[in-house]
Amino acid sequence: MSRQVANEEIKSGRGEQAIYSERYVAFVDILGFSRIVRDSVQSTVQATKLAGTLNRIANRSEPPGIELGSGDDFKAQSFSDCTVLSENASDQGLLHLLDVLTIFALDLMANGILVRGGVARGPLYHKEGVVFGPALLDAYALESTIAKFPRILIDRRAHVDFKRIINDDELGSARREKIKLSGDGPPFLHVFEPFRFLTEKSPSWLLETRNGCNFSIQFHLDHSIYEPRIYEKLRWLAIYWNSSGLPIVRLPATM
């Protein structure tokens, strides 16, 4: 079904064909998932941490000291190496979805697990463990064909909405740094934004997660130098981390 047809059905509400609603949807790929599953035969450490994070998202629970709010009809489900999250296409829905994605990505990164994804707005069906629609295809295309690095890209429609929110809404203006532009163009979710103003009084989860992310990026980078395809992605992540004013990740010396 084309996007135009889907949009017409949403507006007209005709018969059983009006199955879609306008939503924001995130498609997230857990990188190295097959390795984590294979390694779990010998050690269940990473698999256990992955399961804990996925269950926390599915159960709408939050890390200690972190308050994300209720969102707007938030839904989540995981299958194999992918997680799909969605919310109604409202200002509250978009801001909440971006916050959940940030915590999700940081929680996994601190435990040595990286993600790549895409966020899109459009027609979507997401009920009772079933999700499909043009918006999901758009989010998947961002992740699979454009993202390349461990980042979560934002599509044009969601980005336009975000820019309107931060200009019109007091709550939105406080999150102005939530989305950044990549050096190669596309807007992406600034997952390190919560670390900008950490103090000794900040929630211990954030402090521990920042330290865990720092170690994880350095570890992955140091161990990827023999695989150029992987090293390129980890080097991008390390440069992004360093540019965020966080404890420096050392880049290997090059010729």
ChimeraX commands (.cxc) that place a marker at each C-alpha (Angstrom):
marker #1 position 0.00,0.00,0.00 radius 0.5
marker #1 position 1.37,3.41,-0.95 radius 0.5
marker #1 position 1.75,6.25,1.57 radius 0.5
marker #1 position -0.83,8.32,-0.35 radius 0.5
marker #1 position -3.44,5.55,-0.19 radius 0.5
marker #1 position -2.71,4.94,3.49 radius 0.5
marker #1 position -3.12,8.62,4.32 radius 0.5
marker #1 position -6.41,8.79,2.39 radius 0.5
marker #1 position -7.76,5.82,4.33 radius 0.5
marker #1 position -6.79,7.41,7.64 radius 0.5
marker #1 position -8.64,10.60,6.70 radius 0.5
marker #1 position -11.70,8.93,5.21 radius 0.5
marker #1 position -12.12,6.20,7.82 radius 0.5
marker #1 position -13.84,4.04,5.26 radius 0.5
marker #1 position -14.72,0.51,6.23 radius 0.5
marker #1 position -12.23,-2.03,7.49 radius 0.5
marker #1 position -9.45,-0.51,5.42 radius 0.5
marker #1 position -8.98,2.35,7.93 radius 0.5
marker #1 position -6.60,0.33,10.06 radius 0.5
marker #1 position -3.75,2.82,10.34 radius 0.5
marker #1 position -3.30,5.76,12.67 radius 0.5
marker #1 position -0.68,8.49,12.52 radius 0.5
marker #1 position 2.22,7.57,14.83 radius 0.5
marker #1 position 5.91,8.03,15.48 radius 0.5
marker #1 position 7.77,4.74,15.24 radius 0.5
marker #1 position 11.33,3.73,16.01 radius 0.5
marker #1 position 13.00,0.68,14.50 radius 0.5
marker #1 position 16.12,-0.28,16.47 radius 0.5
marker #1 position 18.65,-2.93,15.50 radius 0.5
marker #1 position 20.78,-4.47,18.27 radius 0.5
marker #1 position 24.26,-4.75,16.78 radius 0.5
marker #1 position 26.16,-7.97,17.38 radius 0.5
marker #1 position 23.01,-9.77,18.48 radius 0.5
marker #1 position 24.03,-13.09,16.92 radius 0.5
marker #1 position 27.37,-12.99,18.74 radius 0.5
marker #1 position 25.63,-12.25,22.05 radius 0.5
marker #1 position 23.33,-15.24,21.54 radius 0.5
marker #1 position 26.20,-17.57,20.56 radius 0.5
marker #1 position 28.34,-16.40,23.47 radius 0.5
marker #1 position 25.48,-16.90,25.91 radius 0.5
marker #1 position 26.16,-20.65,25.79 radius 0.5
marker #1 position 29.46,-20.01,27.61 radius 0.5
marker #1 position 28.56,-16.80,29.49 radius 0.5
marker #1 position 25.12,-15.34,30.03 radius 0.5
marker #1 position 26.34,-11.92,31.24 radius 0.5
marker #1 position 25.55,-9.82,28.15 radius 0.5
marker #1 position 22.44,-11.80,27.27 radius 0.5
marker #1 position 21.12,-11.28,30.79 radius 0.5
marker #1 position 21.78,-7.53,30.62 radius 0.5
marker #1 position 20.12,-7.34,27.21 radius 0.5
marker #1 position 17.05,-9.21,28.46 radius 0.5
marker #1 position 16.84,-6.90,31.47 radius 0.5
marker #1 position 16.86,-3.76,29.32 radius 0.5
marker #1 position 14.30,-5.13,26.87 radius 0.5
marker #1 position 12.01,-6.21,29.71 radius 0.5
marker #1 position 12.31,-2.78,31.34 radius 0.5
marker #1 position 11.23,-1.11,28.09 radius 0.5
marker #1 position 8.37,-3.55,27.55 radius 0.5
marker #1 position 7.13,-3.08,31.14 radius 0.5
marker #1 position 7.43,0.75,30.97 radius 0.5
marker #1 position 9.74,0.74,34.01 radius 0.5
marker #1 position 12.44,3.40,34.43 radius 0.5
marker #1 position 16.01,3.29,35.77 radius 0.5
marker #1 position 16.43,4.56,39.36 radius 0.5
marker #1 position 16.11,8.34,39.56 radius 0.5
marker #1 position 14.93,8.71,35.95 radius 0.5
marker #1 position 11.42,9.99,35.20 radius 0.5
marker #1 position 10.21,9.76,31.61 radius 0.5
marker #1 position 6.49,10.38,32.05 radius 0.5
marker #1 position 3.65,8.38,30.56 radius 0.5
marker #1 position 3.96,9.31,26.89 radius 0.5
marker #1 position 1.02,9.08,24.52 radius 0.5
marker #1 position -0.09,5.49,23.93 radius 0.5
marker #1 position 3.48,4.15,24.13 radius 0.5
marker #1 position 3.93,0.65,22.73 radius 0.5
marker #1 position 7.01,-1.57,22.52 radius 0.5
marker #1 position 7.90,-5.02,21.30 radius 0.5
marker #1 position 11.04,-6.98,20.48 radius 0.5
marker #1 position 11.69,-9.82,18.07 radius 0.5
marker #1 position 15.08,-11.39,17.41 radius 0.5
marker #1 position 17.63,-8.54,17.05 radius 0.5
marker #1 position 15.05,-5.77,16.54 radius 0.5
marker #1 position 12.95,-3.59,18.81 radius 0.5
marker #1 position 10.01,-1.45,17.65 radius 0.5
marker #1 position 8.67,1.42,19.75 radius 0.5
marker #1 position 5.81,3.73,18.80 radius 0.5
marker #1 position 3.59,6.54,20.11 radius 0.5
marker #1 position 0.74,8.67,18.87 radius 0.5
marker #1 position 1.83,11.51,16.60 radius 0.5
marker #1 position 1.57,14.23,19.25 radius 0.5
marker #1 position 4.15,16.56,20.77 radius 0.5
marker #1 position 4.06,14.55,23.98 radius 0.5
marker #1 position 4.42,11.32,22.03 radius 0.5
marker #1 position 7.50,12.46,20.10 radius 0.5
marker #1 position 9.34,13.87,23.12 radius 0.5
marker #1 position 8.60,10.80,25.21 radius 0.5
marker #1 position 9.67,8.42,22.44 radius 0.5
marker #1 position 13.00,10.25,22.05 radius 0.5
marker #1 position 13.58,10.09,25.81 radius 0.5
marker #1 position 12.84,6.36,25.94 radius 0.5
marker #1 position 15.15,5.71,22.98 radius 0.5
marker #1 position 17.93,7.67,24.69 radius 0.5
marker #1 position 17.71,5.65,27.91 radius 0.5
marker #1 position 17.41,2.42,25.90 radius 0.5
marker #1 position 20.55,3.15,23.86 radius 0.5
marker #1 position 22.58,4.31,26.89 radius 0.5
marker #1 position 21.55,1.36,29.05 radius 0.5
marker #1 position 22.72,-1.09,26.38 radius 0.5
marker #1 position 25.89,0.85,25.51 radius 0.5
marker #1 position 26.99,0.89,29.14 radius 0.5
marker #1 position 26.81,-2.90,29.01 radius 0.5
marker #1 position 28.83,-3.19,25.81 radius 0.5
marker #1 position 25.88,-3.44,23.41 radius 0.5
marker #1 position 25.45,-0.92,20.59 radius 0.5
marker #1 position 22.34,-0.06,18.58 radius 0.5
marker #1 position 21.47,1.55,15.27 radius 0.5
marker #1 position 18.02,2.78,14.32 radius 0.5
marker #1 position 15.58,5.10,12.62 radius 0.5
marker #1 position 12.57,7.16,13.74 radius 0.5
marker #1 position 9.77,8.04,11.32 radius 0.5
marker #1 position 6.28,9.52,11.38 radius 0.5
marker #1 position 3.42,8.13,9.33 radius 0.5
marker #1 position 0.64,5.53,9.03 radius 0.5
marker #1 position 1.14,2.63,11.42 radius 0.5
marker #1 position -0.80,-0.26,12.92 radius 0.5
marker #1 position 0.56,-1.22,16.36 radius 0.5
marker #1 position -1.75,-3.25,18.59 radius 0.5
marker #1 position -1.50,-6.37,20.71 radius 0.5
marker #1 position 1.96,-7.38,19.57 radius 0.5
marker #1 position 1.29,-6.72,15.87 radius 0.5
marker #1 position 3.02,-3.85,14.08 radius 0.5
marker #1 position 3.19,-2.89,10.40 radius 0.5
marker #1 position 2.66,0.04,8.08 radius 0.5
marker #1 position 4.41,2.56,5.82 radius 0.5
marker #1 position 5.97,4.38,8.80 radius 0.5
marker #1 position 7.71,1.19,9.94 radius 0.5
marker #1 position 9.11,0.70,6.44 radius 0.5
marker #1 position 10.47,4.25,6.53 radius 0.5
marker #1 position 12.09,3.75,9.94 radius 0.5
marker #1 position 13.59,0.45,8.81 radius 0.5
marker #1 position 14.97,2.05,5.64 radius 0.5
marker #1 position 16.71,4.74,7.72 radius 0.5
marker #1 position 18.33,2.10,9.91 radius 0.5
marker #1 position 19.29,-0.36,7.19 radius 0.5
marker #1 position 20.38,1.89,4.32 radius 0.5
marker #1 position 21.42,5.27,5.74 radius 0.5
marker #1 position 22.40,5.11,9.43 radius 0.5
marker #1 position 25.60,3.07,8.90 radius 0.5
marker #1 position 27.09,4.09,12.27 radius 0.5
marker #1 position 25.77,3.30,15.80 radius 0.5
marker #1 position 23.22,6.13,15.77 radius 0.5
marker #1 position 19.46,6.62,15.59 radius 0.5
marker #1 position 18.40,8.76,12.62 radius 0.5
marker #1 position 15.29,10.97,12.54 radius 0.5
marker #1 position 13.23,11.27,9.36 radius 0.5
marker #1 position 12.22,14.59,7.80 radius 0.5
marker #1 position 8.66,14.67,9.17 radius 0.5
marker #1 position 9.66,13.88,12.75 radius 0.5
marker #1 position 12.53,16.38,12.55 radius 0.5
marker #1 position 10.22,19.16,11.30 radius 0.5
marker #1 position 7.84,18.38,14.17 radius 0.5
marker #1 position 10.68,18.47,16.68 radius 0.5
marker #1 position 11.90,21.86,15.47 radius 0.5
marker #1 position 8.38,23.25,15.80 radius 0.5
marker #1 position 8.08,21.88,19.34 radius 0.5
marker #1 position 11.32,23.40,20.60 radius 0.5
marker #1 position 10.31,26.76,19.17 radius 0.5
marker #1 position 6.74,26.77,20.46 radius 0.5
marker #1 position 6.78,24.79,23.70 radius 0.5
marker #1 position 8.63,25.57,26.95 radius 0.5
marker #1 position 9.13,21.87,27.63 radius 0.5
marker #1 position 10.52,21.42,24.14 radius 0.5
marker #1 position 12.95,24.33,24.39 radius 0.5
marker #1 position 14.69,22.60,27.29 radius 0.5
marker #1 position 15.44,19.70,24.93 radius 0.5
marker #1 position 16.87,21.74,22.09 radius 0.5
marker #1 position 20.02,19.58,22.02 radius 0.5
marker #1 position 18.09,16.31,21.81 radius 0.5
marker #1 position 18.61,16.11,18.03 radius 0.5
marker #1 position 21.85,16.99,16.23 radius 0.5
marker #1 position 22.87,17.09,12.58 radius 0.5
marker #1 position 25.44,14.56,11.39 radius 0.5
marker #1 position 28.56,15.56,9.50 radius 0.5
marker #1 position 27.14,13.64,6.54 radius 0.5
marker #1 position 23.76,15.36,6.81 radius 0.5
marker #1 position 20.98,13.39,8.54 radius 0.5
marker #1 position 19.59,14.49,11.91 radius 0.5
marker #1 position 20.20,11.95,14.66 radius 0.5
marker #1 position 19.23,11.43,18.29 radius 0.5
marker #1 position 21.84,12.96,20.62 radius 0.5
marker #1 position 21.88,10.08,23.10 radius 0.5
marker #1 position 24.69,11.64,25.16 radius 0.5
marker #1 position 22.61,14.76,25.87 radius 0.5
marker #1 position 21.66,13.60,29.44 radius 0.5
marker #1 position 25.36,13.63,30.38 radius 0.5
marker #1 position 25.83,17.34,29.61 radius 0.5
marker #1 position 25.16,18.71,33.09 radius 0.5
marker #1 position 26.02,15.85,35.43 radius 0.5
marker #1 position 26.96,16.72,38.99 radius 0.5
marker #1 position 27.62,14.70,42.13 radius 0.5
marker #1 position 23.90,15.09,42.92 radius 0.5
marker #1 position 22.78,13.59,39.60 radius 0.5
marker #1 position 21.04,10.19,39.70 radius 0.5
marker #1 position 23.63,7.47,40.32 radius 0.5
marker #1 position 22.29,5.56,37.30 radius 0.5
marker #1 position 23.36,8.39,34.98 radius 0.5
marker #1 position 26.83,8.63,36.52 radius 0.5
marker #1 position 27.37,4.88,36.35 radius 0.5
marker #1 position 25.99,4.74,32.82 radius 0.5
marker #1 position 28.31,7.52,31.61 radius 0.5
marker #1 position 31.32,5.64,33.01 radius 0.5
marker #1 position 30.06,2.40,31.51 radius 0.5
marker #1 position 29.60,3.99,28.07 radius 0.5
marker #1 position 33.10,5.49,28.25 radius 0.5
marker #1 position 34.62,2.09,28.99 radius 0.5
marker #1 position 32.48,0.31,26.41 radius 0.5
marker #1 position 33.40,2.66,23.55 radius 0.5
marker #1 position 37.11,2.50,24.40 radius 0.5
marker #1 position 37.02,-1.29,24.66 radius 0.5
marker #1 position 35.17,-1.79,21.37 radius 0.5
marker #1 position 37.42,0.70,19.57 radius 0.5
marker #1 position 40.65,-0.88,20.80 radius 0.5
marker #1 position 39.50,-4.34,19.76 radius 0.5
marker #1 position 38.21,-3.36,16.31 radius 0.5
marker #1 position 41.47,-2.18,14.71 radius 0.5
marker #1 position 41.89,-5.47,12.85 radius 0.5
marker #1 position 38.48,-5.17,11.19 radius 0.5
marker #1 position 38.35,-1.93,9.16 radius 0.5
marker #1 position 34.60,-2.12,8.48 radius 0.5
marker #1 position 33.83,-2.30,12.19 radius 0.5
marker #1 position 36.62,0.10,13.20 radius 0.5
marker #1 position 35.17,2.82,10.96 radius 0.5
marker #1 position 31.88,2.68,12.87 radius 0.5
marker #1 position 33.53,2.62,16.29 radius 0.5
marker #1 position 35.80,5.51,15.34 radius 0.5
marker #1 position 32.73,7.58,14.39 radius 0.5
marker #1 position 31.17,6.78,17.78 radius 0.5
marker #1 position 34.37,7.71,19.65 radius 0.5
marker #1 position 34.66,11.05,17.83 radius 0.5
marker #1 position 30.99,11.78,18.55 radius 0.5
marker #1 position 31.55,10.93,22.24 radius 0.5
marker #1 position 34.64,13.15,22.47 radius 0.5
marker #1 position 32.83,16.04,20.75 radius 0.5
marker #1 position 30.15,15.90,23.46 radius 0.5
marker #1 position 32.55,17.13,26.15 radius 0.5
marker #1 position 32.78,13.77,27.93 radius 0.5
marker #1 position 35.81,11.91,29.37 radius 0.5
marker #1 position 38.08,11.37,26.38 radius 0.5
marker #1 position 38.16,8.12,24.44 radius 0.5
marker #1 position 41.69,7.63,23.10 radius 0.5
marker #1 position 41.83,7.13,19.34 radius 0.5
marker #1 position 44.53,4.73,18.10 radius 0.5
marker #1 position 47.47,6.51,16.49 radius 0.5
marker #1 position 47.39,6.36,12.70 radius 0.5
marker #1 position 49.98,6.99,9.99 radius 0.5
marker link #1:1,2 radius 0.2
marker link #1:2,3 radius 0.2
marker link #1:3,4 radius 0.2
marker link #1:4,5 radius 0.2
marker link #1:5,6 radius 0.2
marker link #1:6,7 radius 0.2
marker link #1:7,8 radius 0.2
marker link #1:8,9 radius 0.2
marker link #1:9,10 radius 0.2
marker link #1:10,11 radius 0.2
marker link #1:11,12 radius 0.2
marker link #1:12,13 radius 0.2
marker link #1:13,14 radius 0.2
marker link #1:14,15 radius 0.2
marker link #1:15,16 radius 0.2
marker link #1:16,17 radius 0.2
marker link #1:17,18 radius 0.2
marker link #1:18,19 radius 0.2
marker link #1:19,20 radius 0.2
marker link #1:20,21 radius 0.2
marker link #1:21,22 radius 0.2
marker link #1:22,23 radius 0.2
marker link #1:23,24 radius 0.2
marker link #1:24,25 radius 0.2
marker link #1:25,26 radius 0.2
marker link #1:26,27 radius 0.2
marker link #1:27,28 radius 0.2
marker link #1:28,29 radius 0.2
marker link #1:29,30 radius 0.2
marker link #1:30,31 radius 0.2
marker link #1:31,32 radius 0.2
marker link #1:32,33 radius 0.2
marker link #1:33,34 radius 0.2
marker link #1:34,35 radius 0.2
marker link #1:35,36 radius 0.2
marker link #1:36,37 radius 0.2
marker link #1:37,38 radius 0.2
marker link #1:38,39 radius 0.2
marker link #1:39,40 radius 0.2
marker link #1:40,41 radius 0.2
marker link #1:41,42 radius 0.2
marker link #1:42,43 radius 0.2
marker link #1:43,44 radius 0.2
marker link #1:44,45 radius 0.2
marker link #1:45,46 radius 0.2
marker link #1:46,47 radius 0.2
marker link #1:47,48 radius 0.2
marker link #1:48,49 radius 0.2
marker link #1:49,50 radius 0.2
marker link #1:50,51 radius 0.2
marker link #1:51,52 radius 0.2
marker link #1:52,53 radius 0.2
marker link #1:53,54 radius 0.2
marker link #1:54,55 radius 0.2
marker link #1:55,56 radius 0.2
marker link #1:56,57 radius 0.2
marker link #1:57,58 radius 0.2
marker link #1:58,59 radius 0.2
marker link #1:59,60 radius 0.2
marker link #1:60,61 radius 0.2
marker link #1:61,62 radius 0.2
marker link #1:62,63 radius 0.2
marker link #1:63,64 radius 0.2
marker link #1:64,65 radius 0.2
marker link #1:65,66 radius 0.2
marker link #1:66,67 radius 0.2
marker link #1:67,68 radius 0.2
marker link #1:68,69 radius 0.2
marker link #1:69,70 radius 0.2
marker link #1:70,71 radius 0.2
marker link #1:71,72 radius 0.2
marker link #1:72,73 radius 0.2
marker link #1:73,74 radius 0.2
marker link #1:74,75 radius 0.2
marker link #1:75,76 radius 0.2
marker link #1:76,77 radius 0.2
marker link #1:77,78 radius 0.2
marker link #1:78,79 radius 0.2
marker link #1:79,80 radius 0.2
marker link #1:80,81 radius 0.2
marker link #1:81,82 radius 0.2
marker link #1:82,83 radius 0.2
marker link #1:83,84 radius 0.2
marker link #1:84,85 radius 0.2
marker link #1:85,86 radius 0.2
marker link #1:86,87 radius 0.2
marker link #1:87,88 radius 0.2
marker link #1:88,89 radius 0.2
marker link #1:89,90 radius 0.2
marker link #1:90,91 radius 0.2
marker link #1:91,92 radius 0.2
marker link #1:92,93 radius 0.2
marker link #1:93,94 radius 0.2
marker link #1:94,95 radius 0.2
marker link #1:95,96 radius 0.2
marker link #1:96,97 radius 0.2
marker link #1:97,98 radius 0.2
marker link #1:98,99 radius 0.2
marker link #1:99,100 radius 0.2
marker link #1:100,101 radius 0.2
marker link #1:101,102 radius 0.2
marker link #1:102,103 radius 0.2
marker link #1:103,104 radius 0.2
marker link #1:104,105 radius 0.2
marker link #1:105,106 radius 0.2
marker link #1:106,107 radius 0.2
marker link #1:107,108 radius 0.2
marker link #1:108,109 radius 0.2
marker link #1:109,110 radius 0.2
marker link #1:110,111 radius 0.2
marker link #1:111,112 radius 0.2
marker link #1:112,113 radius 0.2
marker link #1:113,114 radius 0.2
marker link #1:114,115 radius 0.2
marker link #1:115,116 radius 0.2
marker link #1:116,117 radius 0.2
marker link #1:117,118 radius 0.2
marker link #1:118,119 radius 0.2
marker link #1:119,120 radius 0.2
marker link #1:120,121 radius 0.2
marker link #1:121,122 radius 0.2
marker link #1:122,123 radius 0.2
marker link #1:123,124 radius 0.2
marker link #1:124,125 radius 0.2
marker link #1:125,126 radius 0.2
marker link #1:126,127 radius 0.2
marker link #1:127,128 radius 0.2
marker link #1:128,129 radius 0.2
marker link #1:129,130 radius 0.2
marker link #1:130,131 radius 0.2
marker link #1:131,132 radius 0.2
marker link #1:132,133 radius 0.2
marker link #1:133,134 radius 0.2
marker link #1:134,135 radius 0.2
marker link #1:135,136 radius 0.2
marker link #1:136,137 radius 0.2
marker link #1:137,138 radius 0.2
marker link #1:138,139 radius 0.2
marker link #1:139,140 radius 0.2
marker link #1:140,141 radius 0.2
marker link #1:141,142 radius 0.2
marker link #1:142,143 radius 0.2
marker link #1:143,144 radius 0.2
marker link #1:144,145 radius 0.2
marker link #1:145,146 radius 0.2
marker link #1:146,147 radius 0.2
marker link #1:147,148 radius 0.2
marker link #1:148,149 radius 0.2
marker link #1:149,150 radius 0.2
marker link #1:150,151 radius 0.2
marker link #1:151,152 radius 0.2
marker link #1:152,153 radius 0.2
marker link #1:153,154 radius 0.2
marker link #1:154,155 radius 0.2
marker link #1:155,156 radius 0.2
marker link #1:156,157 radius 0.2
marker link #1:157,158 radius 0.2
marker link #1:158,159 radius 0.2
marker link #1:159,160 radius 0.2
marker link #1:160,161 radius 0.2
marker link #1:161,162 radius 0.2
marker link #1:162,163 radius 0.2
marker link #1:163,164 radius 0.2
marker link #1:164,165 radius 0.2
marker link #1:165,166 radius 0.2
marker link #1:166,167 radius 0.2
marker link #1:167,168 radius 0.2
marker link #1:168,169 radius 0.2
marker link #1:169,170 radius 0.2
marker link #1:170,171 radius 0.2
marker link #1:171,172 radius 0.2
marker link #1:172,173 radius 0.2
marker link #1:173,174 radius 0.2
marker link #1:174,175 radius 0.2
marker link #1:175,176 radius 0.2
marker link #1:176,177 radius 0.2
marker link #1:177,178 radius 0.2
marker link #1:178,179 radius 0.2
marker link #1:179,180 radius 0.2
marker link #1:180,181 radius 0.2
marker link #1:181,182 radius 0.2
marker link #1:182,183 radius 0.2
marker link #1:183,184 radius 0.2
marker link #1:184,185 radius 0.2
marker link #1:185,186 radius 0.2
marker link #1:186,187 radius 0.2
marker link #1:187,188 radius 0.2
marker link #1:188,189 radius 0.2
marker link #1:189,190 radius 0.2
marker link #1:190,191 radius 0.2
marker link #1:191,192 radius 0.2
marker link #1:192,193 radius 0.2
marker link #1:193,194 radius 0.2
marker link #1:194,195 radius 0.2
marker link #1:195,196 radius 0.2
marker link #1:196,197 radius 0.2
marker link #1:197,198 radius 0.2
marker link #1:198,199 radius 0.2
marker link #1:199,200 radius 0.2
marker link #1:200,201 radius 0.2
marker link #1:201,202 radius 0.2
marker link #1:202,203 radius 0.2
marker link #1:203,204 radius 0.2
marker link #1:204,205 radius 0.2
marker link #1:205,206 radius 0.2
marker link #1:206,207 radius 0.2
marker link #1:207,208 radius 0.2
marker link #1:208,209 radius 0.2
marker link #1:209,210 radius 0.2
marker link #1:210,211 radius 0.2
marker link #1:211,212 radius 0.2
marker link #1:212,213 radius 0.2
marker link #1:213,214 radius 0.2
marker link #1:214,215 radius 0.2
marker link #1:215,216 radius 0.2
marker link #1:216,217 radius 0.2
marker link #1:217,218 radius 0.2
marker link #1:218,219 radius 0.2
marker link #1:219,220 radius 0.2
marker link #1:220,221 radius 0.2
marker link #1:221,222 radius 0.2
marker link #1:222,223 radius 0.2
marker link #1:223,224 radius 0.2
marker link #1:224,225 radius 0.2
marker link #1:225,226 radius 0.2
marker link #1:226,227 radius 0.2
marker link #1:227,228 radius 0.2
marker link #1:228,229 radius 0.2
marker link #1:229,230 radius 0.2
marker link #1:230,231 radius 0.2
marker link #1:231,232 radius 0.2
marker link #1:232,233 radius 0.2
marker link #1:233,234 radius 0.2
marker link #1:234,235 radius 0.2
marker link #1:235,236 radius 0.2
marker link #1:236,237 radius 0.2
marker link #1:237,238 radius 0.2
marker link #1:238,239 radius 0.2
marker link #1:239,240 radius 0.2
marker link #1:240,241 radius 0.2
marker link #1:241,242 radius 0.2
marker link #1:242,243 radius 0.2
marker link #1:243,244 radius 0.2
marker link #1:244,245 radius 0.2
marker link #1:245,246 radius 0.2
marker link #1:246,247 radius 0.2
marker link #1:247,248 radius 0.2
marker link #1:248,249 radius 0.2
marker link #1:249,250 radius 0.2
marker link #1:250,251 radius 0.2
marker link #1:251,252 radius 0.2
marker link #1:252,253 radius 0.2
marker link #1:253,254 radius 0.2
marker link #1:254,255 radius 0.2
view
